[in-house]
């Protein structure tokens, strides 16, 4: 919980959607590349697949690839690469030719990518500006652009303009898209034949639409597969919706749910660490240790010996049921898990080598992928029949089905053990996503060596912060000196550069007195200028008045990244115990956005917030406003 001290010196929707009727509610999988049970040929896609280049043009030359990579590292902070099937333009290259090795997505050069998702022949990309771009298969509107025509090049999802989207979710063979905003609200669009969008009906939706049944909760995690979706909230409640004939919703019945239904099993299980959905199965891990599985188990994808489906969550066998599992991923019929010790376990279907065990035998209980033991795997993602592992050092390992080059290894041969993607070897990969038969990689703009160098530089500059040695300018704030260095400040902050190297009298002074500034706040501003970090903004210990003062100062000195850091720190620190105090402070300081977030948080957790001491200490006008809003919205104490 964040600690707040009142030390102020101041004294003081519904998103529109386009829906179309969908008569396909029989459960038969749709689209040429999606089948109820997979077979080995791909004849079913021939009627809709574009003509491809020759094999040489598909794979590309190694030297050309390396030139692309080197250029991209200089062009932007992050660069996206893709490979595999491209029948609908899901690779983002503005054509429909397969790629057997990763190829740079030029459209995204210059944009900073923070998350990617890949479903059934469609891709979604989230940038640090909150913009969402999609491309690929769109017959059900899963690209969220308001139509059902294929989207052969990346397009911005205009519905999300100014929506503060923080997460995009689609996986393996998904034909729907789930997105999360900064307030914990969920939006969905796409295929909905089993209610997997959570809107209370089975109509497909072509524009992202708010899931009303989750409005009074702050959602933190989302997982989905073809027919169902599962979410977790900041209070560690778990809800699921969609198809349920094998118990994959975990609610104890086989009844499908068109709106979010609470999974009672997890009510007292503590913090939810990770969730993943396969075609007909689901896994959830908890902070207390272990992962729980439910749904279909014909290939052992639940990690439980019995072939029978499970309608309520059951502890996975072996280490995955005993250790703390920090990350889970599912293909259609296989499961991957990473422990806190960064050991990888896999289980389930394995006919293409998707378990990475060196053979093609299914595994009904978790097996350790020993070839990854020394690689410090921090993330893993699954397409329908292939797996992609990411190491702490930014290296990528792929294994499993490779019929469209989705493993990025330069050919179409299936692989039974993890293989490093050599074309990405020299670069720091930070994000991976796997769709049905395609894979997405996001590289940082710097190699690992460069990142290490920057870390060292940041540490060295921090030693100079408020250090009199070699200081050539001193700021006097609240009668206390802060020692600084003109060359560092002037290169990082334009308003301070004008002060120190312009016509202002301060440019000639070795000591500059700053009136109406707070010592610790201005020192924090300089800490950011020197190191790109502010230790005082740790969400677990941040003081609200300090963060708000620093936010105002960052705005004054045109440091937008620091403003974003302040806002994120404040928002992440909101909890039941402090939200009333934060609301009062935001109201007094006229911090409108923070006031709105606190107000919405109180509405979502009304029953818990009204029992806190800080709620009883709210000013009368705020207390009346909160109670009136709760009554008007129909909020009640649960």
PyMOL commands that set and color helices and strands:
alter all, ss='L'
color gray80, all
select helices_A, chain A and resi 43-45+55-59+62-75+106-108+158-160+212-214+264-268+319-322+370-372+422-424+448-464+486-492+494-500+505-508+519-531+535-537+544-556+560-572+579-589+592-604+606-609+613-616+620-633
alter helices_A, ss='H'
color red, helices_A
select strands_A, chain A and resi 19-20+78-84+99-104+113-118+122-127+132-136+151-156+165-169+176-181+186-190+204-210+219-224+228-233+238-242+257-262+272-277+281-286+291-295+310-315+325-330+334-339+344-348+363-368+377-382+386-391+396-400+415-420+429-434+438-444+473-477+480-484+511-514
alter strands_A, ss='S'
color yellow, strands_A
deselect
rebuild
show_as cartoon
